[in-house]
């Protein structure tokens, strides 16, 4: 056995080989199993690889890779098959002399776990960088002498100093002169290990000489011998909180939202005057009471769970619930919750801001009701259409069978009136066929409008499909004019639902014939584009009055000049729905007594 054959056969991971025409020349069992699972069939030696037959960007890219490998390059790239990530390694295959490239070998390695690990490592790295460089607080480290050894970018942003200028300098050089001794006193219990951390408020000086109030949190850093090597911690800018306490209070008393301060158990400590506007309760009547006394019974459990989560340290919760009004009934409240902690980090209060959202909740409820009503109507319409289709088809089938039996007996009896009866039977059969066409249109229209139709797309030869549609219409009609389609662009297979596109084409051709009796034959042009195609059909018939054109796509609507021409007013509506299902467009250009042009663009 050739070495290459042994490599392919005895490896557990998928391997396949292609010749210069990108046809399979070899593959192993692992590749067969994977291919069978994906394609529903076994790969065949000599068969062209699927990517060559497709025109989507991914397939075009893979073909480019194969061609580059045939030119001597060795490539690798990842590709997902379900939940498994394979690394595909493409290498040139040389002849026995080692001089000419005769094909491409593809080794597929399962790298799912490797890629997951890489993502986790990258994610961890990004999280670390986010914490260090993007966090709003200043993160610091000092050595045992109090010299800065690390500062994150927040130091530059808040204080204005360059990191390079600060590293290696004493941290107390940046304190407010009046706070240096106080800061030293606050740090002594930590240095002496009388407490595990240090937390206090102190003033720092910025590069422009302004004052920043900082909340300091620091812990000791120790070496393996339990000796102090320095400190690490955070500096939180609380300048706004310190300087604007009274402003916050004034704001709370003058805004429409209700701002409240609560004890840890939820009891009201402070309530802004706006609560009276929102709920009718006076602020002084609520102080010392528990919010649960005002919350709707059905919402208490939800609010209680959020309260518990807040006390576990999870900050900034948004809560929606019903709050009892002094005027009777309940209002919908939206409340934002934030924790307040002391210097040691212990939760001491909860501050909330609330607003009434009754109108928004009513709008959401109405939207949900409207959506549910639409679903109900769509379900009813689908059931009715299915029922009506079945109920109509059963008697129509019986009539069809009866006319067939009558026709058979007439031929056997050879009655003098047989020809006349046969002619009427023909009329009946023609009307049955027309009625069945109408029922089919109604059924498909109902499915498209209730989102109950699914496209069954595949690669289709559009040229063949159009020619067959033209021939089928000629066979079922007395039309003597022959449409000769003209194709422009690079003819190719298109990815469409052939059955539905055929329905569109036949409707367009039938309309062109029907509304241009006694006029020159209609013209049909098909233009192929890289990712779509355009069907352009033009007739020289009666045209559409301008006053009717705005309603052409309304169900059962017919133009005012078609009274004496057979039709239901469903054709264009159905065409438009099927075109939109294919992510296409339809345009109609028409002038009365001069003709009509219909331009349909389909993605595929």
C-alpha positions as CSV (number, residue, x, y, z in Angstrom):
1,X,0.0,0.0,0.0
2,X,1.3,3.4,-0.9
3,X,2.4,5.6,2.0
4,X,-0.2,8.3,1.2
5,X,-2.9,5.7,1.1
6,X,-1.8,4.4,4.5
7,X,-1.8,7.9,6.0
8,X,-5.3,8.5,4.7
9,X,-6.7,5.2,5.7
10,X,-5.3,4.8,9.2
11,X,-5.9,8.4,10.6
12,X,-8.9,8.9,12.8
13,X,-9.4,12.5,11.7
14,X,-11.1,13.5,8.3
15,X,-8.8,13.5,5.3
16,X,-9.6,14.0,1.7
17,X,-7.7,14.7,-1.5
18,X,-8.7,16.6,-4.7
19,X,-7.2,16.4,-8.2
20,X,-6.4,19.6,-10.2
21,X,-10.1,19.8,-11.3
22,X,-11.1,19.8,-7.6
23,X,-12.6,16.3,-7.9
24,X,-12.3,13.8,-5.1
25,X,-9.4,11.5,-5.6
26,X,-9.3,9.9,-2.1
27,X,-10.8,10.2,1.3
28,X,-10.9,8.2,4.6
29,X,-13.7,6.7,6.6
30,X,-13.8,9.7,9.0
31,X,-14.4,12.1,6.2
32,X,-17.1,9.8,4.7
33,X,-18.9,9.8,8.1
34,X,-18.7,13.6,8.4
35,X,-19.7,14.2,4.7
36,X,-22.6,11.7,5.0
37,X,-23.9,13.5,8.1
38,X,-23.7,16.9,6.5
39,X,-24.8,16.1,2.9
40,X,-27.1,13.1,3.4
41,X,-25.1,11.1,0.9
42,X,-21.6,9.5,0.5
43,X,-18.8,11.4,-1.3
44,X,-17.8,9.9,-4.6
45,X,-14.4,9.5,-6.2
46,X,-14.4,11.7,-9.3
47,X,-17.2,14.0,-8.0
48,X,-16.6,17.7,-8.0
49,X,-16.4,19.2,-4.4
50,X,-19.6,21.1,-3.5
51,X,-17.9,24.5,-3.2
52,X,-17.3,24.6,-6.9
53,X,-21.1,24.3,-7.6
54,X,-22.0,27.2,-5.3
55,X,-21.8,31.0,-5.7
56,X,-22.1,32.1,-2.1
57,X,-19.1,34.2,-0.8
58,X,-17.9,31.4,1.5
59,X,-17.8,28.8,-1.2
60,X,-16.0,31.2,-3.6
61,X,-13.4,31.8,-0.9
62,X,-12.8,28.1,-0.4
63,X,-12.4,27.5,-4.1
64,X,-9.8,30.4,-4.1
65,X,-8.0,28.6,-1.3
66,X,-7.9,25.3,-3.3
67,X,-6.5,27.1,-6.3
68,X,-3.8,28.9,-4.3
69,X,-2.8,25.5,-2.9
70,X,-2.6,24.1,-6.5
71,X,-0.2,27.0,-7.1
72,X,2.1,25.8,-4.3
73,X,0.8,27.5,-1.2
74,X,0.1,25.7,2.1
75,X,-2.9,27.1,3.8
76,X,-5.0,26.6,7.0
77,X,-8.2,28.0,8.2
78,X,-11.0,27.1,10.6
79,X,-14.5,25.9,9.6
80,X,-17.4,25.0,11.8
81,X,-19.4,21.8,11.3
82,X,-22.2,21.9,13.7
83,X,-20.7,22.4,17.2
84,X,-17.3,21.1,16.1
85,X,-14.5,23.5,14.9
86,X,-12.1,21.9,12.4
87,X,-8.8,23.4,11.3
88,X,-8.5,22.6,7.6
89,X,-4.9,22.3,6.4
90,X,-4.4,22.4,2.7
91,X,-1.2,21.2,1.2
92,X,-0.1,20.6,-2.4
93,X,0.3,17.0,-3.6
94,X,3.2,16.3,-5.9
95,X,3.8,13.5,-8.4
96,X,6.3,10.7,-7.6
97,X,9.1,12.8,-9.2
98,X,8.2,15.7,-6.8
99,X,8.2,18.2,-9.6
100,X,4.5,18.7,-10.5
101,X,1.5,19.5,-8.3
102,X,-1.2,16.9,-9.1
103,X,-3.8,17.9,-6.4
104,X,-4.6,19.1,-2.9
105,X,-4.6,17.1,0.3
106,X,-6.9,18.4,3.1
107,X,-6.3,17.3,6.7
108,X,-9.1,18.3,9.2
109,X,-8.2,18.5,12.8
110,X,-10.7,18.9,15.6
111,X,-9.6,22.1,17.4
112,X,-12.8,22.8,19.2
113,X,-11.3,22.6,22.7
114,X,-8.2,24.5,21.7
115,X,-10.3,27.3,20.3
116,X,-12.5,27.4,23.4
117,X,-9.4,27.6,25.5
118,X,-8.0,30.4,23.4
119,X,-11.2,32.3,23.7
120,X,-11.2,31.9,27.5
121,X,-7.6,33.1,27.7
122,X,-8.4,36.1,25.5
123,X,-11.6,36.8,27.5
124,X,-9.7,36.6,30.8
125,X,-7.0,38.9,29.5
126,X,-9.6,41.4,28.3
127,X,-11.4,41.3,31.6
128,X,-8.1,42.0,33.4
129,X,-7.3,44.9,31.1
130,X,-10.8,46.3,31.5
131,X,-10.5,46.1,35.3
132,X,-7.0,47.7,35.4
133,X,-7.2,50.3,32.6
134,X,-10.9,51.0,32.1
135,X,-12.2,51.0,35.7
136,X,-13.3,54.4,36.8
137,X,-11.5,54.1,40.2
138,X,-7.7,54.6,40.5
139,X,-5.9,51.4,41.2
140,X,-2.6,51.7,42.9
141,X,0.4,49.8,44.5
142,X,3.2,51.2,46.6
143,X,6.4,49.7,48.0
144,X,7.2,49.5,51.8
145,X,8.5,53.1,51.6
146,X,5.3,54.5,50.2
147,X,6.6,55.0,46.6
148,X,4.2,54.4,43.8
149,X,5.0,51.1,41.9
150,X,1.8,51.0,39.8
151,X,-1.1,53.3,38.8
152,X,-3.7,52.6,36.2
153,X,-4.9,55.0,33.5
154,X,-7.6,56.4,35.7
155,X,-4.8,58.3,37.7
156,X,-3.9,60.2,34.5
157,X,-7.5,60.9,33.6
158,X,-8.5,62.2,37.1
159,X,-5.4,63.8,38.4
160,X,-3.7,65.0,35.2
161,X,-0.2,63.6,36.1
162,X,1.7,61.5,33.7
163,X,2.2,57.9,34.9
164,X,5.8,57.9,34.0
165,X,6.4,61.0,36.1
166,X,4.7,59.5,39.2
167,X,6.0,56.0,39.3
168,X,8.8,55.8,41.9
169,X,7.7,58.9,43.8
170,X,6.1,59.0,47.3
171,X,2.3,58.9,47.2
172,X,2.1,61.5,50.1
173,X,3.7,64.1,47.7
174,X,0.2,64.2,46.0
175,X,-1.8,64.6,49.2
176,X,-3.2,68.0,50.4
177,X,-0.6,69.4,52.7
178,X,-3.1,69.7,55.5
179,X,-4.0,66.0,55.2
180,X,-0.5,64.4,55.2
181,X,-0.3,63.8,59.0
182,X,-3.9,62.8,59.2
183,X,-3.4,60.2,56.5
184,X,-0.3,58.9,58.3
185,X,-2.3,58.4,61.5
186,X,-5.1,56.6,59.6
187,X,-2.6,54.2,58.1
188,X,-0.8,53.3,61.3
189,X,-3.4,50.7,62.5
190,X,-3.0,49.0,59.1
191,X,0.8,49.0,59.2
192,X,0.7,47.6,62.7
193,X,-1.7,44.9,61.5
194,X,-4.4,46.0,63.9
195,X,-6.9,45.8,61.1
196,X,-7.0,44.0,57.7
197,X,-7.7,47.1,55.6
198,X,-7.7,50.9,55.7
199,X,-10.7,52.9,54.4
200,X,-11.0,56.7,54.8
201,X,-11.6,60.0,52.9
202,X,-8.7,62.2,52.1
203,X,-7.8,65.1,49.8
204,X,-5.4,64.8,46.9
205,X,-4.0,67.6,44.8
206,X,-4.3,67.5,40.9
207,X,-1.7,68.7,38.5
208,X,-3.5,72.1,38.1
209,X,-3.7,72.6,41.9
210,X,-7.4,71.8,42.4
211,X,-8.6,69.5,45.2
212,X,-10.0,66.0,44.7
213,X,-11.7,64.2,47.6
214,X,-10.7,60.5,47.5
215,X,-12.2,57.5,49.3
216,X,-9.1,55.4,50.0
217,X,-9.3,51.6,50.3
218,X,-5.9,49.9,51.0
219,X,-4.6,46.5,52.1
220,X,-1.0,45.4,52.9
221,X,1.0,43.3,50.3
222,X,3.2,40.6,51.9
223,X,6.0,38.4,50.7
224,X,6.4,34.7,51.2
225,X,7.9,35.4,54.7
226,X,4.9,37.4,55.7
227,X,6.9,40.6,55.5
228,X,5.3,43.9,54.4
229,X,6.3,44.8,50.8
230,X,3.9,47.7,50.4
231,X,0.2,48.4,49.9
232,X,-2.4,48.1,47.1
233,X,-5.9,49.4,46.8
234,X,-8.2,51.9,45.1
235,X,-8.8,55.7,45.2
236,X,-12.5,56.6,44.4
237,X,-13.2,60.2,43.5
238,X,-16.0,61.4,45.8
239,X,-15.5,65.1,45.2
240,X,-18.9,65.5,43.8
241,X,-20.6,63.7,46.7
242,X,-18.7,65.7,49.3
243,X,-19.2,69.1,47.6
244,X,-22.7,68.7,46.4
245,X,-24.6,67.1,49.2
246,X,-26.8,70.1,49.7
247,X,-27.3,70.4,45.9
248,X,-28.5,66.8,45.8
249,X,-30.9,67.5,48.6
250,X,-32.3,70.6,46.8
251,X,-32.5,68.6,43.6
252,X,-34.4,65.8,45.3
253,X,-36.9,68.4,46.6
254,X,-37.5,69.9,43.2
255,X,-37.6,67.2,40.6
256,X,-40.7,65.1,39.5
257,X,-39.0,61.8,40.3
258,X,-39.3,60.7,43.9
259,X,-35.9,60.4,45.7
260,X,-36.0,58.4,48.9
261,X,-33.4,57.3,51.5
262,X,-34.1,54.0,53.2
263,X,-32.7,52.1,56.1
264,X,-31.2,48.7,55.3
265,X,-34.6,47.0,56.1
266,X,-36.3,49.3,53.6
267,X,-37.8,51.8,56.2
268,X,-38.2,55.3,54.8
269,X,-35.6,57.7,56.3
270,X,-36.1,60.6,53.8
271,X,-38.8,61.1,51.1
272,X,-38.7,63.9,48.6
273,X,-41.7,66.2,48.3
274,X,-42.4,64.9,44.8
275,X,-43.9,61.7,46.2
276,X,-47.1,63.6,46.9
277,X,-47.4,64.5,43.3
278,X,-46.8,60.9,42.2
279,X,-48.8,59.0,44.8
280,X,-50.8,61.5,46.9
281,X,-48.9,60.5,50.1
282,X,-47.3,63.3,52.2
283,X,-43.5,62.7,52.8
284,X,-43.8,63.2,56.5
285,X,-46.5,60.5,56.7
286,X,-44.2,58.0,55.1
287,X,-41.1,58.5,57.2
288,X,-40.5,55.5,59.5
289,X,-42.9,53.2,57.4
290,X,-41.9,50.2,55.4
291,X,-42.3,50.3,51.5
292,X,-43.9,46.9,51.6
293,X,-47.0,48.6,53.2
294,X,-47.5,50.4,49.9
295,X,-46.6,47.7,47.3
296,X,-49.2,45.6,45.5
297,X,-49.5,42.1,47.1
298,X,-48.7,40.4,43.9
299,X,-45.4,42.3,43.5
300,X,-44.1,42.0,47.1
301,X,-42.2,38.8,46.4
302,X,-40.4,40.2,43.4
303,X,-39.4,43.3,45.2
304,X,-38.3,41.3,48.2
305,X,-36.0,39.2,46.1
306,X,-34.4,42.3,44.6
307,X,-34.1,43.8,48.1
308,X,-32.2,40.6,49.2
309,X,-29.9,40.8,46.2
310,X,-29.1,44.4,47.0
311,X,-28.1,43.5,50.5
312,X,-25.9,40.8,49.0
313,X,-23.9,43.6,47.4
314,X,-25.5,43.6,43.9
315,X,-25.9,47.3,43.2
316,X,-28.0,49.4,40.7
317,X,-31.1,47.3,40.3
318,X,-34.1,48.7,38.3
319,X,-37.4,47.5,39.7
320,X,-40.9,47.7,38.2
321,X,-43.9,47.2,40.6
322,X,-47.2,48.7,41.6
323,X,-47.4,51.3,44.4
324,X,-50.6,52.1,46.3
325,X,-51.9,55.6,45.8
326,X,-53.6,57.6,48.6
327,X,-56.3,58.3,46.0
328,X,-57.2,54.6,45.7
329,X,-55.8,52.0,43.3
330,X,-52.2,51.5,42.3
331,X,-49.7,53.3,40.0
332,X,-46.9,51.5,38.1
333,X,-43.5,52.6,39.6
334,X,-40.0,52.2,38.0
335,X,-37.4,52.5,40.8
336,X,-33.6,52.6,40.5
337,X,-31.8,51.3,43.6
338,X,-28.3,52.2,44.8
339,X,-26.4,51.2,47.9
340,X,-24.7,53.6,50.3
341,X,-21.7,52.2,52.3
342,X,-19.6,53.5,55.2
343,X,-15.8,53.7,55.2
344,X,-15.5,50.0,56.0
345,X,-17.7,49.0,53.1
346,X,-20.7,48.1,55.2
347,X,-24.1,48.9,53.7
348,X,-25.7,51.6,55.8
349,X,-28.5,52.9,53.5
350,X,-30.3,52.4,50.2
351,X,-31.1,55.4,48.0
352,X,-33.9,55.1,45.4
353,X,-35.3,57.2,42.6
354,X,-38.8,56.4,41.3
355,X,-41.1,57.6,38.6
356,X,-44.6,56.7,37.5
357,X,-44.8,54.7,34.2
358,X,-48.5,54.0,33.9
359,X,-48.7,55.2,30.3
360,X,-45.7,53.1,29.2
361,X,-47.2,49.9,30.9
362,X,-50.6,50.6,29.2
363,X,-48.8,51.0,25.8
364,X,-46.9,47.7,26.3
365,X,-50.1,45.9,27.4
366,X,-51.9,47.2,24.3
367,X,-49.0,46.2,22.1
368,X,-49.1,42.7,23.5
369,X,-52.8,42.4,23.1
370,X,-52.6,43.6,19.5
371,X,-49.9,41.1,18.8
372,X,-51.9,38.3,20.4
373,X,-55.0,39.4,18.4
374,X,-53.0,39.4,15.2
375,X,-51.8,35.8,16.0
376,X,-55.3,34.8,16.7
377,X,-56.6,36.2,13.4
378,X,-53.8,34.6,11.5
379,X,-54.6,31.2,13.1
380,X,-58.3,31.7,12.3
381,X,-57.5,32.7,8.7
382,X,-55.2,29.7,8.2
383,X,-57.8,27.3,9.6
384,X,-60.5,28.8,7.5
385,X,-58.4,28.6,4.3
386,X,-57.5,25.0,5.0
387,X,-61.1,24.1,5.8
388,X,-62.5,26.0,2.8
389,X,-59.9,24.5,0.5
390,X,-60.8,21.0,1.7
391,X,-64.5,21.6,1.5
392,X,-64.4,23.1,-2.0
393,X,-62.0,20.5,-3.4
394,X,-64.2,17.5,-2.3
395,X,-67.3,18.5,-4.4
396,X,-65.1,19.7,-7.3
397,X,-63.4,16.3,-7.3
398,X,-66.8,14.7,-7.4
399,X,-67.9,16.9,-10.3
400,X,-64.7,16.1,-12.2
401,X,-65.3,12.4,-11.7
402,X,-68.9,12.6,-12.7
403,X,-68.1,14.5,-16.0
404,X,-65.4,11.8,-16.7
405,X,-68.0,9.1,-16.2
406,X,-70.6,10.9,-18.4
407,X,-68.0,11.4,-21.1
408,X,-67.1,7.7,-20.9
409,X,-70.7,6.6,-21.2
410,X,-71.3,9.0,-24.1
411,X,-68.5,7.4,-26.0
412,X,-69.9,3.9,-25.4
413,X,-73.5,4.8,-26.3
414,X,-72.7,7.0,-29.4
415,X,-75.8,9.2,-28.9
416,X,-76.8,11.7,-31.5
417,X,-76.5,14.6,-29.0
418,X,-73.1,13.3,-27.8
419,X,-71.0,16.0,-29.5
420,X,-73.0,18.8,-27.9
421,X,-72.9,17.2,-24.4
422,X,-69.1,16.6,-24.9
423,X,-68.7,20.3,-25.7
424,X,-70.5,21.2,-22.5
425,X,-68.4,18.7,-20.5
426,X,-65.3,20.4,-21.9
427,X,-66.7,23.8,-20.7
428,X,-67.3,22.3,-17.2
429,X,-63.8,20.8,-17.0
430,X,-62.3,24.1,-18.1
431,X,-64.3,25.9,-15.4
432,X,-63.3,23.3,-12.8
433,X,-59.6,23.8,-13.8
434,X,-60.1,27.6,-13.4
435,X,-61.8,27.2,-10.1
436,X,-59.0,24.9,-8.8
437,X,-56.5,27.6,-9.9
438,X,-58.4,30.2,-7.9
439,X,-58.5,27.9,-4.9
440,X,-54.7,27.3,-5.2
441,X,-54.1,31.0,-5.3
442,X,-56.3,31.7,-2.3
443,X,-54.6,28.9,-0.3
444,X,-51.0,30.1,-1.2
445,X,-52.0,33.8,-0.5
446,X,-53.4,32.8,2.9
447,X,-50.2,31.0,3.8
448,X,-48.0,33.9,2.8
449,X,-50.1,36.4,4.7
450,X,-50.2,34.3,7.8
451,X,-46.4,33.5,7.7
452,X,-47.3,29.8,7.3
453,X,-45.4,29.1,4.1
454,X,-41.8,27.9,4.0
455,X,-39.5,28.2,1.1
456,X,-37.8,25.0,-0.2
457,X,-34.7,26.4,-1.9
458,X,-32.3,24.6,-4.1
459,X,-30.0,25.3,-7.1
460,X,-32.3,25.7,-10.1
461,X,-31.7,26.3,-13.8
462,X,-33.7,29.4,-14.4
463,X,-33.5,29.2,-18.2
464,X,-35.1,25.8,-18.2
465,X,-37.8,26.9,-15.6
466,X,-38.8,29.9,-17.8
467,X,-39.0,27.9,-21.0
468,X,-41.1,25.2,-19.4
469,X,-43.4,27.8,-17.9
470,X,-43.9,29.4,-21.4
471,X,-44.6,26.0,-23.0
472,X,-47.0,25.0,-20.2
473,X,-49.1,28.2,-20.7
474,X,-49.2,27.6,-24.5
475,X,-50.4,24.0,-24.0
476,X,-53.2,25.1,-21.6
477,X,-54.4,28.1,-23.6
478,X,-55.5,29.0,-27.1
479,X,-52.7,31.7,-27.4
480,X,-51.0,31.7,-30.8
481,X,-48.5,34.4,-30.0
482,X,-45.2,32.9,-28.8
483,X,-43.0,34.7,-26.2
484,X,-39.3,34.2,-26.9
485,X,-37.3,34.9,-23.7
486,X,-34.1,36.8,-24.0
487,X,-31.3,36.1,-21.4
488,X,-28.7,38.6,-20.5
489,X,-25.6,38.3,-18.3
490,X,-23.8,35.1,-17.3
491,X,-26.3,32.3,-17.2
492,X,-26.0,30.3,-14.0
493,X,-27.9,28.2,-11.5
494,X,-29.9,30.2,-9.0
495,X,-30.7,29.4,-5.3
496,X,-34.5,29.7,-5.1
497,X,-37.7,27.8,-4.4
498,X,-38.4,26.7,-8.0
499,X,-42.1,26.0,-7.4
500,X,-42.8,29.4,-6.1
501,X,-40.7,31.2,-8.7
502,X,-42.6,29.2,-11.4
503,X,-45.8,30.5,-9.9
504,X,-44.6,34.1,-10.2
505,X,-43.4,33.6,-13.8
506,X,-46.6,31.9,-15.0
507,X,-48.8,34.6,-13.4
508,X,-46.8,37.3,-15.1
509,X,-46.9,35.6,-18.5
510,X,-50.6,34.8,-18.2
511,X,-51.4,38.5,-17.3
512,X,-49.3,39.7,-20.2
513,X,-51.2,37.5,-22.7
514,X,-54.6,38.1,-21.1
515,X,-54.5,41.9,-21.1
516,X,-53.0,42.3,-24.6
517,X,-55.3,40.4,-26.9
518,X,-54.9,41.4,-30.5
519,X,-51.7,43.3,-29.8
520,X,-48.0,42.4,-30.5
521,X,-46.7,39.6,-28.5
522,X,-45.3,40.3,-25.0
523,X,-41.6,40.6,-24.4
524,X,-39.6,38.8,-21.7
525,X,-36.1,39.6,-20.6
526,X,-34.1,37.9,-17.9
527,X,-30.9,39.5,-16.6
528,X,-28.4,37.5,-14.4
529,X,-26.5,39.4,-11.8
530,X,-23.8,38.1,-9.4
531,X,-26.2,37.6,-6.5
532,X,-29.6,38.1,-8.0
533,X,-31.6,38.0,-11.3
534,X,-34.2,40.3,-12.8
535,X,-37.3,39.3,-14.7
536,X,-38.7,42.0,-17.0
537,X,-41.9,41.4,-18.9
538,X,-43.6,43.9,-21.1
539,X,-47.0,43.8,-23.0
540,X,-48.6,46.3,-25.3
541,X,-52.1,45.8,-24.0
542,X,-54.8,47.8,-22.2
543,X,-52.5,49.1,-19.5
544,X,-53.6,50.2,-16.0
545,X,-55.4,53.5,-15.3
546,X,-53.4,55.8,-13.1
547,X,-56.2,56.0,-10.6
548,X,-56.1,52.2,-10.0
549,X,-52.3,51.8,-9.7
550,X,-52.1,52.6,-6.0
551,X,-54.3,49.6,-5.2
552,X,-52.9,47.0,-7.5
553,X,-51.5,44.9,-4.6
554,X,-54.8,44.8,-2.7
555,X,-56.5,41.4,-2.5
556,X,-59.4,40.9,-5.0
557,X,-58.9,44.4,-6.4
558,X,-59.1,44.7,-10.2
559,X,-58.5,47.7,-12.4
560,X,-61.5,49.5,-13.7
561,X,-60.8,48.6,-17.4
562,X,-60.7,44.8,-16.8
563,X,-64.5,44.3,-16.2
564,X,-64.9,42.1,-19.3
565,X,-61.6,40.2,-18.7
566,X,-61.6,37.1,-16.6
567,X,-59.7,37.3,-13.3
568,X,-59.8,37.3,-9.5
569,X,-57.6,40.2,-8.4
570,X,-55.3,37.8,-6.5
571,X,-52.4,37.4,-9.0
572,X,-50.4,40.5,-8.3
573,X,-50.9,40.2,-4.5
574,X,-49.6,36.6,-4.6
575,X,-46.7,37.6,-6.8
576,X,-45.7,40.4,-4.4
577,X,-45.8,38.1,-1.4
578,X,-43.8,35.4,-3.0
579,X,-41.2,38.0,-4.3
580,X,-40.8,39.4,-0.7
581,X,-40.4,35.9,0.7
582,X,-37.3,35.7,-1.6
583,X,-36.1,39.1,-0.4
584,X,-36.9,40.6,-3.8
585,X,-38.7,43.6,-5.2
586,X,-41.4,44.2,-7.7
587,X,-42.1,47.3,-9.8
588,X,-45.0,48.0,-12.2
589,X,-44.8,50.7,-14.9
590,X,-48.0,51.2,-16.9
591,X,-50.0,53.6,-19.0
592,X,-53.6,53.1,-20.1
593,X,-53.9,51.8,-23.7
594,X,-50.1,51.6,-24.1
595,X,-49.2,48.6,-22.1
596,X,-47.6,47.4,-18.8
597,X,-44.1,46.6,-17.7
598,X,-43.4,44.4,-14.6
599,X,-39.9,44.3,-13.2
600,X,-39.1,41.6,-10.6
601,X,-35.8,41.3,-8.8
602,X,-35.0,38.1,-6.9
603,X,-32.1,37.3,-4.6
604,X,-30.5,34.0,-5.5
